[in-house]
Structures are given as C-alpha cells and as structure tokens.
Amino acid sequence: MIPQAENLPREIWLYIFTFLEGHDVVRSFSCLNVFFDSLLHSSHLQLHIRIRQNESNERLPESTWSHINLQNIYSISVGRRKANCLIQFLRWHAQYLVSLRSLSIYLRKSKLYTNIQFLIYALEQIPSLKRIRIKYIAKSDPNIDNLKLLTTYIF
C-alpha cells in the first residue's frame, strides 16, 4: 500500500502549516483535494501572512485571498516597501481578524497622521492582539510629535 499524505492526522498538518507562510500554504494546498480544502477552512488553522504585493484594496484579489479565511490569521507582517499596504489592509479588514495575535508594521513619514488614524481605528477592532511591533521609518523632528496620538492609545 502506498502511503498518502491524507493518512496523516489533521492535527499534524495544521501544526506543519504554522511553520509556513500563509500565502504559500494556500497556493500549495488549495484546490488540491477535499482533504486539504477542509484543512484550509478549518477553524483550527493558524496562518502567518506577510504582505508582499499590493494586497490592500477594499476588495481582496480573488486568487490567493479567496481561499484564506481572515479569521485564521494569527500573525501579519510587512516588508518596508509595502508599509502603506498593510495600513490599508487593516483599514478594510481589521474587523475580520479576530484571531490576530501579532502585528509587525512600519510607519513612514508620508501620510503619517492619516496612517496613524487608520492604525488606531484598526487596533480598536482587534482585541485579540497581544504583540505589536511598530517601526518608524523617518528622521524624527523633536518639534513635531506625530506619534503621541498612537503611543497614547497603546499605553
């Protein structure tokens, strides 16, 4: 008898998926067969998402995102070049991120005040968040404290 991947317990697959980036899991295992589709729609699935492309629109692209249940995302991070994409993603989808525990974000000088407003709005909708990492990518001006509003909210 030839061993099949589906013979492994679901718990092992769900554990394996926690070590892989969410897009890779979805691209590799969605529409593969009924077993893996059921895993991808399991309420026990935990995905780490790294925003790499312009995935911030109000309507998510249908390709990969159509197979991701936003409630399964436990961690989101973003590369420096896509800092504003994550802010916009959170603006439109924070209410669905009910399992999000970790958020790593960059703030840029451009549109800083607006992005802080969007970030505070998003944080209010994510009570499950336990860890947040914010990196400010600009030289600070001691005369202007743009981050005061955000730090006041967080602390």
C-alpha positions as a LaTeX table, in Angstrom:
\begin{tabular}{lrrr}
\hline
Residue & $x$ (\AA) & $y$ (\AA) & $z$ (\AA) \\
\hline
Met1 & 0.00 & 0.00 & 0.00 \\
Ile2 & 1.36 & 3.43 & $-0.97$ \\
Pro3 & 1.27 & 5.93 & 1.91 \\
Gln4 & $-0.78$ & 9.05 & 1.24 \\
Ala5 & $-0.46$ & 12.50 & 2.76 \\
Glu6 & $-4.12$ & 12.37 & 3.72 \\
Asn7 & $-3.35$ & 9.48 & 6.10 \\
Leu8 & $-1.54$ & 11.83 & 8.48 \\
Pro9 & $-3.81$ & 13.22 & 11.21 \\
Arg10 & $-5.29$ & 16.65 & 10.59 \\
Glu11 & $-3.55$ & 17.98 & 13.71 \\
Ile12 & $-0.13$ & 17.23 & 12.26 \\
Trp13 & $-0.95$ & 19.06 & 9.03 \\
Leu14 & $-2.29$ & 22.05 & 10.95 \\
Tyr15 & 0.89 & 22.09 & 13.03 \\
Ile16 & 3.08 & 21.90 & 9.91 \\
Phe17 & 1.18 & 24.81 & 8.35 \\
Thr18 & 2.08 & 27.07 & 11.31 \\
Phe19 & 5.71 & 26.99 & 10.15 \\
Leu20 & 4.88 & 28.09 & 6.60 \\
Glu21 & 3.88 & 31.49 & 5.25 \\
Gly22 & 0.12 & 31.70 & 4.71 \\
His23 & 0.22 & 32.55 & 1.01 \\
Asp24 & 2.49 & 29.55 & 0.38 \\
Val25 & 0.14 & 27.23 & 2.26 \\
Val26 & $-2.87$ & 28.45 & 0.32 \\
Arg27 & $-1.16$ & 28.44 & $-3.08$ \\
Ser28 & 0.24 & 24.95 & $-2.49$ \\
Phe29 & $-2.75$ & 23.21 & $-0.93$ \\
Ser30 & $-5.95$ & 24.93 & $-2.10$ \\
Cys31 & $-7.98$ & 23.05 & $-4.69$ \\
Leu32 & $-5.65$ & 20.06 & $-4.28$ \\
Asn33 & $-8.33$ & 17.73 & $-2.96$ \\
Val34 & $-11.21$ & 17.63 & $-0.49$ \\
Phe35 & $-8.95$ & 16.77 & 2.46 \\
Phe36 & $-6.69$ & 19.81 & 2.05 \\
Asp37 & $-9.60$ & 22.13 & 1.26 \\
Ser38 & $-11.17$ & 21.08 & 4.56 \\
Leu39 & $-7.88$ & 21.85 & 6.35 \\
Leu40 & $-7.70$ & 25.32 & 4.79 \\
His41 & $-11.22$ & 26.05 & 6.00 \\
Ser42 & $-10.67$ & 24.59 & 9.47 \\
Ser43 & $-11.25$ & 26.92 & 12.39 \\
His44 & $-8.04$ & 25.47 & 13.90 \\
Leu45 & $-5.80$ & 26.63 & 11.06 \\
Gln46 & $-3.37$ & 29.41 & 12.05 \\
Leu47 & $-1.74$ & 31.43 & 9.29 \\
His48 & 1.16 & 33.84 & 9.30 \\
Ile49 & 0.75 & 36.37 & 6.49 \\
Arg50 & 3.48 & 38.56 & 5.09 \\
Ile51 & 2.12 & 41.25 & 2.80 \\
Arg52 & 4.33 & 41.20 & $-0.26$ \\
Gln53 & 2.23 & 42.61 & $-3.04$ \\
Asn54 & $-0.38$ & 45.31 & $-3.31$ \\
Glu55 & $-2.99$ & 43.33 & $-1.39$ \\
Ser56 & $-4.57$ & 46.21 & 0.45 \\
Asn57 & $-7.55$ & 47.06 & $-1.69$ \\
Glu58 & $-11.06$ & 47.11 & $-0.28$ \\
Arg59 & $-11.76$ & 44.05 & $-2.40$ \\
Leu60 & $-9.08$ & 41.45 & $-1.93$ \\
Pro61 & $-7.68$ & 39.83 & $-5.08$ \\
Glu62 & $-9.57$ & 36.66 & $-5.86$ \\
Ser63 & $-6.52$ & 34.48 & $-6.42$ \\
Thr64 & $-4.91$ & 33.58 & $-3.10$ \\
Trp65 & $-7.08$ & 35.65 & $-0.80$ \\
Ser66 & $-10.30$ & 33.97 & $-1.88$ \\
His67 & $-9.02$ & 30.81 & $-0.17$ \\
Ile68 & $-7.94$ & 32.48 & 3.08 \\
Asn69 & $-10.36$ & 32.80 & 5.94 \\
Leu70 & $-9.26$ & 36.06 & 7.59 \\
Gln71 & $-10.32$ & 34.66 & 10.94 \\
Asn72 & $-7.46$ & 32.13 & 10.69 \\
Ile73 & $-4.73$ & 34.77 & 10.51 \\
Tyr74 & $-2.76$ & 34.92 & 13.77 \\
Ser75 & 0.22 & 36.96 & 12.59 \\
Ile76 & 0.76 & 39.69 & 9.99 \\
Ser77 & 3.97 & 41.36 & 8.98 \\
Val78 & 5.01 & 43.51 & 6.08 \\
Gly79 & 8.17 & 44.43 & 4.26 \\
Arg80 & 9.33 & 48.03 & 4.38 \\
Arg81 & 8.36 & 48.65 & 0.76 \\
Lys82 & 4.74 & 47.67 & 1.41 \\
Ala83 & 4.26 & 49.56 & 4.68 \\
Asn84 & 1.26 & 51.53 & 3.44 \\
Cys85 & $-0.34$ & 48.38 & 2.01 \\
Leu86 & $-0.66$ & 46.85 & 5.47 \\
Ile87 & $-2.22$ & 50.02 & 6.86 \\
Gln88 & $-4.83$ & 49.94 & 4.09 \\
Phe89 & $-5.34$ & 46.20 & 4.53 \\
Leu90 & $-6.03$ & 46.74 & 8.24 \\
Arg91 & $-8.31$ & 49.65 & 7.44 \\
Trp92 & $-10.60$ & 47.44 & 5.34 \\
His93 & $-10.27$ & 44.07 & 7.08 \\
Ala94 & $-9.44$ & 44.55 & 10.79 \\
Gln95 & $-12.93$ & 43.53 & 11.87 \\
Tyr96 & $-12.39$ & 40.04 & 10.42 \\
Leu97 & $-9.00$ & 39.45 & 12.07 \\
Val98 & $-10.49$ & 38.00 & 15.25 \\
Ser99 & $-7.54$ & 35.65 & 15.89 \\
Leu100 & $-4.74$ & 38.10 & 15.16 \\
Arg101 & $-2.15$ & 37.93 & 17.95 \\
Ser102 & 0.93 & 39.54 & 16.40 \\
Leu103 & 1.31 & 42.58 & 14.16 \\
Ser104 & 4.55 & 43.98 & 12.77 \\
Ile105 & 4.22 & 47.27 & 10.96 \\
Tyr106 & 6.30 & 50.09 & 9.50 \\
Leu107 & 5.17 & 53.71 & 9.61 \\
Arg108 & 6.53 & 56.12 & 7.04 \\
Lys109 & 6.74 & 59.86 & 7.20 \\
Ser110 & 4.46 & 60.26 & 4.19 \\
Lys111 & 0.80 & 60.37 & 5.25 \\
Leu112 & 1.90 & 59.65 & 8.80 \\
Tyr113 & $-1.02$ & 61.36 & 10.55 \\
Thr114 & $-3.60$ & 59.65 & 8.31 \\
Asn115 & $-1.92$ & 56.27 & 8.71 \\
Ile116 & $-1.87$ & 56.65 & 12.48 \\
Gln117 & $-5.60$ & 57.38 & 12.41 \\
Phe118 & $-6.21$ & 54.25 & 10.30 \\
Leu119 & $-3.98$ & 52.17 & 12.58 \\
Ile120 & $-5.77$ & 53.31 & 15.75 \\
Tyr121 & $-9.13$ & 52.56 & 14.10 \\
Ala122 & $-7.88$ & 49.06 & 13.18 \\
Leu123 & $-6.40$ & 48.37 & 16.63 \\
Glu124 & $-9.74$ & 49.18 & 18.24 \\
Gln125 & $-11.27$ & 46.34 & 16.23 \\
Ile126 & $-8.64$ & 43.72 & 17.13 \\
Pro127 & $-8.98$ & 42.90 & 20.84 \\
Ser128 & $-7.11$ & 39.61 & 20.38 \\
Leu129 & $-3.84$ & 41.43 & 19.56 \\
Lys130 & $-1.13$ & 40.62 & 22.13 \\
Arg131 & 2.07 & 41.78 & 20.40 \\
Ile132 & 2.62 & 44.79 & 18.21 \\
Arg133 & 5.87 & 45.96 & 16.67 \\
Ile134 & 5.94 & 49.41 & 15.10 \\
Lys135 & 8.98 & 50.74 & 13.32 \\
Tyr136 & 9.01 & 54.39 & 12.31 \\
Ile137 & 10.98 & 54.96 & 9.11 \\
Ala138 & 11.91 & 58.63 & 9.14 \\
Lys139 & 14.04 & 61.06 & 10.99 \\
Ser140 & 12.23 & 62.38 & 13.99 \\
Asp141 & 11.55 & 66.06 & 14.31 \\
Pro142 & 11.69 & 66.98 & 18.02 \\
Asn143 & 9.28 & 69.87 & 17.39 \\
Ile144 & 6.54 & 67.65 & 15.97 \\
Asp145 & 5.24 & 64.65 & 17.90 \\
Asn146 & 3.17 & 62.76 & 15.34 \\
Leu147 & 3.41 & 59.53 & 17.28 \\
Lys148 & 1.95 & 60.93 & 20.52 \\
Leu149 & $-1.59$ & 60.02 & 19.49 \\
Leu150 & $-0.58$ & 56.44 & 18.74 \\
Thr151 & 1.52 & 55.94 & 21.87 \\
Thr152 & $-1.25$ & 57.43 & 23.99 \\
Tyr153 & $-3.69$ & 54.90 & 22.53 \\
Ile154 & $-1.37$ & 51.93 & 23.01 \\
Phe155 & $-0.29$ & 52.79 & 26.55 \\
\hline
\end{tabular}
